[in-house]
């Protein structure tokens, strides 16, 4: 089982750039719901919620991080990589995101080296 840190909504609210309150609020609600369903193993629903969150607020690094974790869990490695890269670009100092991306790269590199060519 893949264990990563789902970035808590409250932590990133303080770090996020000011946006229209209603958009960020709706994106936070989607992220929170995504976390609750992911914790119950409903990864497809979590992906749906986090995709909605990044569509609502494309500057929301936590949503991209969580989306990357879900993509990784579902074996969508190219999508996971792209989502991690976006999260890092949006919040390059976020230790949770950097750690998750490092784990992903390590596991993905190992997986790729074991795949017959």
N, C-alpha and C positions, 0 to 999 in steps of 0.2 A: 504494500500500500504506500502510495506517495504521501509524504507528510511535508507540508509547506506551511508557511505562516500566512494565513488570510489576514490581510491588513485591516485592522479594525476601523470602522467608520469614524469614530471619535478622534482617533489619532490623526488621521489625514485631514480632518476638517480644519484643525489648527494650522496645518502646513499648507493647505491649498490656497491657491491664488484667489483673490476675490472674484466671484462670479455673480450672476443674477441669482438671488437667493432661491427663487422658485425652481430653477434648473438644477442647482446643486442639491437642493432638498429632495427633489424627485430622484436624482441619480443616487443619493445616499440611501433612499428608501429601497431602490432596486438592489444596491449592493448589500444592504442588510438582509433583505429577503433572500438574495442569492447565497449568502453565508448560512442562513438558517436551513435552506434546502440542501446545500452541499454537506452540511454536518449530518444530514439524514441519508446521505448517499445519492441524492437526486441531482446528479451532475448535469444532465441535459437541461433541466430547469434552471440550474445555477448559471449555466452558459447563457441561456436565454436572458436571464435577468441582468447579468454583467454586460452582455452585448447591448442591451437597452441602456444601461447606465453610461457606457462609453459613447453611445449615439446621442444621448441627452447632454452629456458633458465630456467632450473629447480631451479635456485637460485633467481628468480624474485618474491619477496614477494608481490609486488603490484598486479601482475597478479593472484597469488593465492587468495589474498583478494577479488579481483573483481570477480573471479570465484566462490568463496564461496557465495558472495552476490547473484550472478545469480542462483546458485544451490538452495539457500534458496528461492529465489523468485519463482522458478519453483517447489518447494516442494520436492526437492532432499536433504533431511536433513542430511542423512549420508554422502553424498558427500560434502555437505557444511561444516559439522564438520571437515572432513578430510582436506579440503582445508584451513579452518581457522587455524587448528593446524599446518599445514605446513607453512603458512604465519607467524605465531607467532614464530616458530622455526627459520625461516630464518631472521626475523627482530623483536626480542623480545622487543625492545624499541619503536617500532612504535605505537604511541598513537592512530592513526586512526584504525589500525588493532586490537589493544587490545579492543578499544571501540566497534567495530563491533562484535567481538567475544563475548564480554560480553552481548550485546543485543541479539545476537543469542542464547546464552545459556539460558538467562532469558526467552525468548519467547519459545524456544524449551522445557525447563523444564515445563513451564506452559501448553504447548500443550500436553506434555506427561502425565502430572498429570490429565488432563481432558479426556484422552482417556480411554474408558472402557476396562478393562482387562478381 
